Amino acid sequence: MNVYSVVLVDDEMINIEILKKIISTHCLKLEIVGVAKTMETALSEIVSKKPDIVFLDINMREKQIFEVLDQLDTIDFQIIFATAYPGYFFKASEYNPADFVIKPFSESAVKDAVKKATKRIKKIRKNKEE
């Protein structure tokens, strides 16, 4: 069974805890390898942990997570944007996310987003093997 590494990025701990619970209960192929509550920690966790999937809150204490994404040389992970602000969808779509999950999180939305992300990863890995 393939296990996919995940980093959770949100400035509100309650949202991180909700995602942890949903993932540990319903997404058994995921392993949470990092958590970040600030922009600086998000960049550090993504670079050091090299996750397969990153759940990203868009609005992080007056700033937007796009600043972190723009600092990366390459985005070689699947993005799932987690936001309460659907107004950012247009800007977020520039980063080719696997999916968006609207807060408050629902189990089905998180599971669907994970399924889309893992499907993309499988396709990328298969193409590398050929």
C-alpha positions as CSV (number, residue, x, y, z in Angstrom):
1,M,0.0,0.0,0.0
2,N,1.3,3.4,-1.0
3,V,1.5,5.9,1.9
4,Y,1.5,9.6,1.0
5,S,3.2,12.2,3.2
6,V,1.2,15.3,4.2
7,V,2.0,18.7,5.6
8,L,-0.9,20.7,7.1
9,V,-0.7,24.5,7.0
10,D,-3.2,26.6,8.9
11,D,-2.8,29.5,11.3
12,E,-5.7,28.2,13.5
13,M,-4.9,25.1,15.5
14,I,-8.6,24.0,15.6
15,N,-8.5,23.6,11.8
16,I,-5.3,21.6,12.0
17,E,-6.9,19.3,14.6
18,I,-10.0,18.8,12.5
19,L,-7.9,17.9,9.5
20,K,-5.8,15.5,11.6
21,K,-8.9,13.8,12.9
22,I,-10.5,13.4,9.4
23,I,-7.2,12.1,7.9
24,S,-6.5,9.7,10.7
25,T,-10.0,8.3,10.6
26,H,-10.8,8.3,6.8
27,C,-7.6,8.7,4.9
28,L,-5.5,5.8,6.0
29,K,-3.0,6.1,3.1
30,L,-1.9,9.5,4.4
31,E,0.8,10.1,7.0
32,I,1.0,13.6,8.5
33,V,4.7,14.5,8.6
34,G,4.5,18.1,9.4
35,V,2.3,20.9,10.7
36,A,2.8,24.7,10.3
37,K,0.9,27.6,11.8
38,T,3.0,30.4,10.3
39,M,4.2,31.3,6.9
40,E,7.9,30.8,7.9
41,T,7.2,27.4,9.4
42,A,5.2,26.4,6.3
43,L,8.1,27.1,4.0
44,S,10.5,25.2,6.3
45,E,8.2,22.2,6.7
46,I,7.6,22.0,2.9
47,V,11.3,22.2,2.0
48,S,12.5,19.9,4.7
49,K,9.8,17.2,4.7
50,K,9.2,17.1,0.9
51,P,5.6,16.0,1.3
52,D,3.5,14.4,-1.4
53,I,0.4,16.6,-0.4
54,V,0.1,19.9,1.3
55,F,-3.1,21.3,2.8
56,L,-2.7,25.1,2.6
57,D,-4.8,27.7,4.3
58,I,-4.9,30.7,2.0
59,N,-5.3,33.5,4.5
60,M,-2.5,33.4,7.1
61,R,-2.6,36.3,9.6
62,E,-3.1,39.2,7.1
63,K,-0.9,37.5,4.5
64,Q,-1.6,35.0,1.8
65,I,0.0,31.6,1.4
66,F,0.9,32.4,-2.2
67,E,3.9,34.3,-0.8
68,V,5.3,30.9,0.4
69,L,4.5,29.1,-2.9
70,D,6.3,31.9,-4.8
71,Q,9.5,31.3,-2.8
72,L,9.7,27.7,-3.9
73,D,11.8,26.8,-6.9
74,T,9.4,24.0,-7.9
75,I,6.1,22.8,-6.6
76,D,6.6,19.1,-6.7
77,F,3.7,18.2,-4.4
78,Q,-0.1,18.3,-4.7
79,I,-1.8,21.3,-3.2
80,I,-5.2,21.2,-1.5
81,F,-6.2,24.7,-0.6
82,A,-8.3,24.9,2.6
83,T,-10.1,28.1,2.9
84,A,-13.1,30.0,4.2
85,Y,-12.7,32.5,1.4
86,P,-13.8,31.2,-2.0
87,G,-12.9,34.6,-3.4
88,Y,-9.3,33.5,-3.7
89,F,-10.1,30.6,-6.1
90,F,-9.1,32.5,-9.2
91,K,-5.6,33.4,-7.8
92,A,-5.2,30.0,-6.2
93,S,-6.0,28.2,-9.5
94,E,-2.7,29.6,-10.9
95,Y,-0.9,27.0,-8.7
96,N,-2.7,24.1,-10.3
97,P,-4.1,22.7,-7.0
98,A,-5.5,19.2,-6.8
99,D,-8.6,20.6,-5.1
100,F,-10.1,23.1,-2.8
101,V,-11.8,22.4,0.6
102,I,-14.1,25.0,2.1
103,K,-14.1,25.6,5.8
104,P,-15.7,24.3,7.9
105,F,-14.3,21.0,6.7
106,S,-16.5,18.1,5.9
107,E,-15.3,14.5,5.9
108,S,-16.5,13.9,2.3
109,A,-14.9,17.1,0.9
110,V,-11.5,16.2,2.5
111,K,-11.8,12.6,1.3
112,D,-12.6,13.7,-2.2
113,A,-9.7,16.2,-2.3
114,V,-7.3,13.5,-1.1
115,K,-8.6,11.1,-3.7
116,K,-7.9,13.7,-6.4
117,A,-4.4,14.4,-5.1
118,T,-3.4,10.8,-4.8
119,K,-4.7,10.0,-8.3
120,R,-2.5,12.8,-9.6
121,I,0.5,11.4,-7.7
122,K,-0.1,7.9,-9.0
123,K,-0.2,9.3,-12.6
124,I,3.0,11.3,-12.2
125,R,4.8,8.3,-10.7
126,K,3.6,6.0,-13.4
127,N,4.8,8.4,-16.1
128,K,8.2,8.6,-14.4
129,E,8.5,4.8,-14.5
130,E,7.8,4.7,-18.3
